[in-house]
Amino acid sequence: EGGMVAAAPTETPPDQLPSVARNSTALAGEADLLAELAMEQLVAAMAGNAR
């Protein structure tokens, strides 16, 4: 997804900044959730292998 960020124009009109900030905050929250899920699955897999 890094390509989408690079493709965005470097100069963002000031009136669009708040929505950009909201979007990146939402994406960060989503990434946190995905990372948590992945970590839980990893821990569960490791626990399963340890048995």
Phi and psi in degrees as a GROMACS rama.xvg file:
@    title "Ramachandran Plot"
@    xaxis  label "Phi"
@    yaxis  label "Psi"
@TYPE xy
-60.7891  -26.9221  GLY-2
-63.7696  -33.4431  GLY-3
-64.0462  -39.7036  MET-4
-66.1751  -43.0867  VAL-5
-65.2268  -31.4857  ALA-6
-76.1274  -18.483  ALA-7
-67.2602  145.013  ALA-8
-60.3827  143.146  PRO-9
-69.8033  -31.2489  THR-10
-98.5302  107.939  GLU-11
-93.7946  127.098  THR-12
-56.1852  139.884  PRO-13
-53.4191  -35.1208  PRO-14
-70.4112  -14.7199  ASP-15
-95.425  -11.5506  GLN-16
-57.5765  -45.7706  LEU-17
-58.5875  -41.2529  PRO-18
-69.4233  -34.7556  SER-19
-63.8263  -43.2481  VAL-20
-62.9486  -42.2315  ALA-21
-62.6948  -44.3783  ARG-22
-61.9957  -44.9977  ASN-23
-67.5876  -32.8427  SER-24
-66.0177  -43.3933  THR-25
-63.6022  -42.0733  ALA-26
-63.6388  -40.7859  LEU-27
-62.9649  -41.8713  ALA-28
-63.2717  -40.2334  GLY-29
-64.9521  -42.6156  GLU-30
-62.4346  -39.362  ALA-31
-61.0372  -44.5852  ASP-32
-62.6028  -44.5438  LEU-33
-63.0548  -40.5801  LEU-34
-64.0955  -39.8572  ALA-35
-63.5337  -45.3128  GLU-36
-61.1372  -44.7063  LEU-37
-61.9356  -40.9633  ALA-38
-64.4366  -42.4621  MET-39
-61.5968  -42.7861  GLU-40
-65.0094  -39.5943  GLN-41
-63.6099  -46.1886  LEU-42
-61.6126  -42.9031  VAL-43
-62.9313  -41.4741  ALA-44
-64.9582  -41.8537  ALA-45
-65.5921  -40.569  MET-46
-63.7896  -39.3912  ALA-47
-65.49  -38.1159  GLY-48
-71.5614  -28.9539  ASN-49
-71.9677  -26.7088  ALA-50
